Amino acid sequence: MTRTRRGFIARRRRSKARSCIGSFRGSLLRPQQDIRALASSHRDRTGQKRNFRRLWITRINSVIRDGWIYYNYSKLIHDLYKRQLLLNRKILAQIAIANQNCLYLISNEIIKNANWQESAVVI
């Protein structure tokens, strides 16, 4: 039986794999490893978002707890939503690191209004 060269179909499949993984170093020799690298990069991008959110929450909570008044993260976020202030955690963490006094002012204003509204409801 004569040898079949498998021209167009195999070439198209290989070139498709090379085009997807061509940016990696040595990618012509190890396509399975490069496909796995693509999967790992996708997984780690989602993990990075999770880790940054945890970092921002930790920074905000530590600055709020070290302040002149005792206030914690969950109460701050709850009162921010009640007041409809659109400050996300990334911006709050940047404020907490750059200028703690500004974060104290924000939290004090929220506490004053929250306590005023709670006392008005009780009476």
N, C-alpha and C positions, 0 to 999 in steps of 0.2 A: 504494500500500500504506500502511496506517495505521501510526502510530508505536506501538511496544510499550514500555511503561514499565518492565518488568523489576522489579516491585515487591519481592516478599517475598524471593526468593532472593538478589538482589544486595544488598539491605539487610542480610540476615542475614550475608553474607560480609563486608561492610564493617564492620558493628558488631562482628563477631568479631575482626577485625584491630584495631579501635580499642580493644577491651577489653584486648587483649594489650599494646598499646603506649601506652596512655593515660597512663602516668605520665611519659612524656618530654615535654619542652617542645616545643611546635609540632608535635605528633605527628599532627595531622589532615592536615597538608600533605605530610609526607614519610614514608610508611609503610615504604618500602624501606630508608631510612637507619636507621629505628628497629629494623627487624628485624635489620639488620647490627649495630647496637649491642648487641642481646641476644646475638648470637653472640659478639661480641668480649668482652662481660663474662663469659660462661661460659669462654672460652678464657683470659682473664687471671686468673680465679679459680684455675684449676688451675696457671697459671704462678706465681702468688703463693705457693702452697704449696711449690712447688719452690724458689723463691728464698729463702723463710724457712728451709727445711731446710739449704740451702747456707750461709746466714748463721750458723745455729747451729753447724754443723760447723766453720766457720772460727773462730768465737769460742772454742769448746772447744779446738781444736787450738793456737791461738795462746797461750792461757793455760797449757795443759799444757806446751808447749815452752819457755815462759819461766820455768818453775818452777825449783826447786832441783835437781831431778833431771831427766834427759832421758827423756821419755816421749812417745809420739805418740798421735794420735787413734785410729788403727786398733787399736793394742794395748790402749788403754783400753776401747774398745767391746767388743773380743773378750773381755777379762778380765771386763768387766761381765756379759756373757752367760754366761760360764763360772761366775761366782759367783751367777748368777740374781738380780741386782739390777735391779729394774724402775725405772730412771731413764731417761726419754726424753731426747732431745737438747734439747728446749725447756727442760726443767727444769735440765739440766746447764749450758746456756748462761746461764741466769739466775743460777745459783750462781756460774759463772765470772765474771760481771760484778759481781755484788753482793758476793760474799765469796770471794776467791781462796783464802784459807787453808782454807776448808771443802772446796773442790775438791782442794786438795793433800792434805788428810787422807784423802779418799775414795780418791784415786789411790795414796797410800802404802799404805793398807790392802790395796788390791787387789794391788799389787806384792808386798808381803810374802807374802800367801797364794799368789800365783801362783808366786813363786820357791820357796817351801817345797814346793809340790806338785810342781814340776819336779825339784827336788833329790831328793825322795822317790822319784820314778819312776826316776831315773838310778841310784840306789844299789841 
